Amino acid sequence: MVQAQSRPGGRIKSVDMGDGIFLEEGAQWIHGQRNPVYRMADRHQLTSHIRSDEAQGRYLKDDGTEIPLTLVHQVAGAIGDMLEECEQFYESEDKAYPISIGHYLDEMFDNYIKTQPTNQDIDSMRLLFDWHRRFQIIDNSCSSLYNLSAKAWGQYQFCGGDDYINLTQGFSSVVNAMIQQIPQESIKLSCPVKQIVWEGLYTCNGQVVYKPNENDSHKLTNMPNKSDLKSDKLILNMADGSDISSDKLIHMVDGSDISSNKLINMADGSDISSDKLIHMVDGSDISSNKLINMAD
């Protein structure tokens, strides 16, 4: 395990405030009892009987005026129904689906507003809609809902059980329990990876999609101290949105495939540089030297 920071856990970091109180700078909850993280935390007696919830506070405008709770629930229910309806696109063979969750919600909410009586507080409803849009950005860990696939929305599966399970000693206690299962000599801290070089044949549905040149390097990782690590498998988790350097076929959440020499920060709409064929989910092919701002 190679970790760029001086501690394990990545964005998970619990701050001990004393008296059994922990503040989370990163992830806070475990979602669902069928979640393997929950099973491990429960096995180590780290889970709390206290359950949390989201979006249950007071909704205030800029001038301090509180939006009535009935309107809050009404808009939340409407948006919940819209997102539930969006799940049908995943199983459907119909190719006429929305470009993104952002486009889908914009259109659906505009249609919803048109059905409201003239005496309804439309301005407050739009403010609530804006809140839910920003909530979905956080909940789906994306920079924009216009980058989030509407086609694949129904692919997500809930683990079942309680959605917001707290931990008695903070989420870092789960990381610490995991670390105990890894030999210490296999953990490298303060060791950012500078480069990843893929090797071997890469296949999709049994067909070779990429074969490296004979002169390609076989170093998997290029460490800052100029040492190299070689691995048969690699799980790459990047929280800072930095570059991925890869010749491997990349399978996108919307079902499309990108074979690319370099994939750069695609989630925020920055450039994708590619000299290979891009196969889209609708069956069409795009051959391009540079595809710019594909997400939006």
C-alpha positions as CSV (number, residue, x, y, z in Angstrom):
1,M,0.0,0.0,0.0
2,V,1.5,3.3,-1.2
3,Q,0.2,6.4,0.5
4,A,1.2,10.0,-0.6
5,Q,0.4,11.4,2.8
6,S,2.2,10.8,6.1
7,R,-0.7,8.8,7.5
8,P,-3.0,6.1,6.1
9,G,-6.7,6.7,5.3
10,G,-6.6,9.3,2.5
11,R,-9.5,11.7,2.9
12,I,-10.7,9.8,6.1
13,K,-9.4,11.7,9.1
14,S,-11.0,11.8,12.6
15,V,-10.0,14.5,15.1
16,D,-10.2,13.5,18.7
17,M,-11.8,16.4,20.6
18,G,-11.7,14.6,24.0
19,D,-14.5,13.2,26.1
20,G,-15.3,10.6,23.5
21,I,-16.1,13.2,20.8
22,F,-14.7,12.9,17.3
23,L,-15.0,15.4,14.5
24,E,-14.7,14.1,10.9
25,E,-12.7,16.0,8.3
26,G,-13.7,13.4,5.7
27,A,-16.1,10.5,5.5
28,Q,-18.5,10.4,8.5
29,W,-20.9,7.4,8.1
30,I,-21.0,3.8,7.0
31,H,-24.0,3.2,4.6
32,G,-25.9,0.0,5.2
33,Q,-25.3,-3.1,7.3
34,R,-24.6,-5.3,4.2
35,N,-21.6,-3.0,3.5
36,P,-18.4,-5.0,4.1
37,V,-16.9,-2.0,5.9
38,Y,-19.8,-2.2,8.4
39,R,-19.2,-5.9,9.0
40,M,-15.5,-5.3,9.7
41,A,-16.3,-2.3,12.0
42,D,-18.9,-4.2,13.8
43,R,-16.6,-7.2,14.3
44,H,-14.1,-4.8,16.0
45,Q,-17.0,-3.2,18.0
46,L,-16.5,0.2,16.5
47,T,-20.1,0.9,15.5
48,S,-22.4,3.2,17.5
49,H,-26.1,2.6,18.2
50,I,-26.6,6.3,17.4
51,R,-28.0,6.8,13.9
52,S,-27.9,10.1,12.0
53,D,-29.9,11.6,9.1
54,E,-29.4,14.2,6.5
55,A,-31.3,17.3,5.3
56,Q,-33.5,17.5,8.4
57,G,-32.5,21.0,9.5
58,R,-34.2,24.4,9.0
59,Y,-34.1,25.9,5.5
60,L,-33.4,29.6,5.7
61,K,-33.2,32.2,2.9
62,D,-30.4,34.9,2.7
63,D,-32.5,37.3,4.7
64,G,-33.1,34.7,7.5
65,T,-36.7,33.9,6.5
66,E,-37.4,30.2,7.1
67,I,-39.0,28.2,4.3
68,P,-42.2,26.4,5.5
69,L,-41.6,22.8,6.3
70,T,-44.5,21.7,4.2
71,L,-42.9,23.2,1.1
72,V,-39.5,21.7,2.0
73,H,-41.1,18.2,2.2
74,Q,-43.1,18.8,-1.0
75,V,-40.1,19.7,-3.1
76,A,-37.9,17.0,-1.6
77,G,-40.6,14.4,-2.4
78,A,-40.9,15.7,-6.0
79,I,-37.2,15.5,-6.6
80,G,-37.0,12.1,-5.0
81,D,-39.7,10.9,-7.4
82,M,-37.7,12.3,-10.3
83,L,-34.5,10.6,-9.3
84,E,-36.4,7.3,-8.8
85,E,-37.9,7.6,-12.3
86,C,-34.4,8.2,-13.7
87,E,-33.4,4.7,-12.6
88,Q,-35.5,3.2,-15.4
89,F,-33.0,4.4,-18.1
90,Y,-30.3,1.9,-16.9
91,E,-32.3,-1.2,-17.8
92,S,-34.0,0.4,-20.8
93,E,-32.8,-0.4,-24.3
94,D,-34.2,2.9,-25.6
95,K,-31.3,5.2,-26.5
96,A,-33.4,8.3,-26.0
97,Y,-32.2,9.1,-22.5
98,P,-31.0,12.4,-21.0
99,I,-27.5,13.6,-21.4
100,S,-26.9,13.9,-17.7
101,I,-28.5,14.0,-14.3
102,G,-28.2,17.8,-14.4
103,H,-30.0,18.1,-17.7
104,Y,-32.7,15.6,-16.6
105,L,-33.4,17.4,-13.3
106,D,-33.5,20.8,-15.0
107,E,-36.1,19.7,-17.4
108,M,-38.2,17.7,-15.0
109,F,-38.2,20.4,-12.3
110,D,-39.2,23.1,-14.9
111,N,-42.1,20.9,-15.9
112,Y,-43.0,20.4,-12.3
113,I,-43.0,24.1,-11.6
114,K,-45.5,24.6,-14.5
115,T,-48.0,22.4,-12.7
116,Q,-48.0,24.5,-9.5
117,P,-50.8,26.9,-8.6
118,T,-50.2,30.6,-9.2
119,N,-50.3,31.3,-5.5
120,Q,-47.4,28.9,-4.8
121,D,-44.0,30.3,-3.6
122,I,-42.2,29.5,-6.8
123,D,-39.0,31.4,-5.8
124,S,-38.7,29.3,-2.6
125,M,-39.2,26.2,-4.6
126,R,-36.4,27.1,-6.9
127,L,-34.2,27.8,-3.9
128,L,-34.9,24.4,-2.6
129,F,-34.2,22.9,-6.0
130,D,-30.8,24.6,-6.0
131,W,-30.1,23.2,-2.5
132,H,-30.9,19.6,-3.7
133,R,-28.7,20.0,-6.8
134,R,-25.8,21.0,-4.6
135,F,-26.6,18.1,-2.2
136,Q,-26.5,15.6,-5.1
137,I,-23.1,17.0,-6.1
138,I,-21.8,16.2,-2.6
139,D,-23.6,12.9,-2.3
140,N,-22.3,11.7,-5.7
141,S,-18.8,13.1,-5.3
142,C,-18.8,14.9,-8.6
143,S,-18.0,18.5,-9.6
144,S,-21.1,19.0,-11.7
145,L,-24.4,17.1,-12.2
146,Y,-23.9,17.7,-15.9
147,N,-21.0,15.2,-15.7
148,L,-23.1,12.6,-14.0
149,S,-24.6,9.9,-16.1
150,A,-28.4,9.7,-16.3
151,K,-28.1,6.3,-18.1
152,A,-26.1,4.7,-15.3
153,W,-28.1,6.3,-12.4
154,G,-30.1,3.1,-11.8
155,Q,-26.9,1.0,-11.6
156,Y,-26.2,2.1,-8.1
157,Q,-27.2,-0.5,-5.5
158,F,-28.0,0.3,-1.8
159,C,-26.3,-1.9,0.8
160,G,-29.5,-2.2,2.8
161,G,-30.2,-1.3,6.4
162,D,-29.5,2.0,8.0
163,D,-28.0,4.7,5.8
164,Y,-26.1,6.7,8.3
165,I,-24.2,4.5,10.8
166,N,-21.8,6.3,13.2
167,L,-18.6,5.1,14.7
168,T,-17.8,5.4,18.4
169,Q,-14.2,6.4,17.8
170,G,-14.4,8.1,14.5
171,F,-14.0,6.7,11.0
172,S,-10.2,6.6,11.4
173,S,-10.7,3.7,13.8
174,V,-11.9,1.6,10.8
175,V,-8.8,2.6,8.9
176,N,-6.6,1.6,11.9
177,A,-8.4,-1.8,12.1
178,M,-7.7,-2.4,8.4
179,I,-4.0,-1.4,8.8
180,Q,-3.6,-4.0,11.5
181,Q,-4.3,-6.7,8.8
182,I,-1.5,-5.5,6.5
183,P,2.2,-6.3,7.1
184,Q,3.9,-3.1,8.2
185,E,6.7,-3.6,5.6
186,S,3.9,-3.5,2.9
187,I,2.9,0.0,3.9
188,K,4.8,3.0,2.4
189,L,3.8,6.4,3.8
190,S,4.8,9.9,2.5
191,C,5.5,8.2,-0.9
192,P,3.6,9.9,-3.7
193,V,3.5,8.0,-7.0
194,K,4.9,10.1,-9.9
195,Q,4.0,7.8,-12.8
196,I,2.2,4.5,-13.6
197,V,3.3,2.5,-16.6
198,W,1.0,-0.3,-17.6
199,E,2.3,-3.5,-19.2
200,G,0.9,-6.6,-20.8
201,L,-2.2,-7.2,-23.0
202,Y,-5.5,-5.6,-22.1
203,T,-8.7,-7.3,-23.2
204,C,-12.4,-6.4,-23.4
205,N,-14.9,-9.2,-23.9
206,G,-12.1,-11.6,-24.8
207,Q,-10.6,-9.3,-27.5
208,V,-7.2,-7.6,-27.2
209,V,-7.8,-3.9,-27.1
210,Y,-4.2,-2.7,-26.4
211,K,-0.8,-4.3,-26.9
212,P,2.3,-2.3,-25.8
213,N,5.2,-1.6,-28.0
214,E,8.4,-3.7,-27.4
215,N,10.2,-0.5,-26.2
216,D,7.6,0.3,-23.6
217,S,8.8,0.4,-20.0
218,H,7.7,-2.3,-17.7
219,K,7.9,-0.2,-14.6
220,L,4.5,-0.1,-12.9
221,T,5.2,2.8,-10.6
222,N,7.9,5.5,-10.6
223,M,8.4,6.6,-7.0
224,P,9.9,10.0,-6.0
225,N,13.0,8.4,-4.7
226,K,13.5,6.8,-8.1
227,S,12.7,3.3,-6.8
228,D,10.1,1.2,-8.6
229,L,7.3,-1.1,-7.5
230,K,5.9,-3.9,-9.7
231,S,2.5,-5.3,-9.2
232,D,0.1,-7.7,-10.9
233,K,-2.9,-5.6,-9.9
234,L,-3.4,-2.0,-9.0
235,I,-6.2,-0.1,-7.3
236,L,-5.7,3.6,-7.8
237,N,-7.6,6.0,-5.5
238,M,-7.0,9.7,-6.2
239,A,-8.8,12.4,-4.2
240,D,-7.1,15.4,-5.6
241,G,-8.1,15.1,-9.2
242,S,-4.5,14.8,-10.5
243,D,-3.5,13.2,-13.8
244,I,-4.0,9.5,-14.6
245,S,-1.4,8.3,-17.1
246,S,-2.6,5.1,-18.8
247,D,-2.7,3.1,-22.0
248,K,-5.4,0.8,-20.5
249,L,-9.0,0.7,-21.7
250,I,-11.0,2.9,-19.3
251,H,-14.7,1.9,-18.8
252,M,-16.9,4.8,-18.0
253,V,-19.9,4.8,-15.7
254,D,-22.3,5.5,-18.6
255,G,-21.2,2.3,-20.3
256,S,-18.9,3.9,-22.9
257,D,-15.2,2.9,-23.3
258,I,-12.2,5.2,-23.7
259,S,-8.9,3.9,-24.8
260,S,-6.5,6.7,-24.2
261,N,-2.8,7.5,-23.6
262,K,-3.7,10.1,-21.0
263,L,-6.9,10.8,-19.2
264,I,-6.8,14.2,-17.4
265,N,-9.2,15.2,-14.7
266,M,-12.2,14.3,-16.7
267,A,-14.7,14.7,-13.9
268,D,-14.3,18.5,-14.0
269,G,-14.6,18.8,-17.7
270,S,-10.9,19.4,-18.5
271,D,-9.3,18.0,-21.6
272,I,-9.1,14.4,-22.7
273,S,-6.1,13.8,-24.9
274,S,-6.3,10.6,-27.0
275,D,-4.9,9.1,-30.2
276,K,-7.0,6.0,-30.0
277,L,-10.6,5.1,-30.9
278,I,-13.3,6.2,-28.5
279,H,-16.3,3.8,-28.5
280,M,-19.5,5.5,-27.4
281,V,-22.4,3.8,-25.6
282,D,-24.7,4.4,-28.6
283,G,-22.4,2.2,-30.7
284,S,-20.8,5.1,-32.7
285,D,-17.1,5.5,-32.8
286,I,-15.0,8.7,-32.5
287,S,-11.4,8.9,-33.7
288,S,-9.7,12.0,-32.4
289,N,-6.3,13.4,-31.6
290,K,-7.9,15.6,-28.9
291,L,-11.3,15.6,-27.4
292,I,-12.0,18.7,-25.3
293,N,-14.5,19.1,-22.6
294,M,-16.3,15.8,-23.4
295,A,-18.2,15.8,-20.1
296,D,-20.2,19.0,-20.8
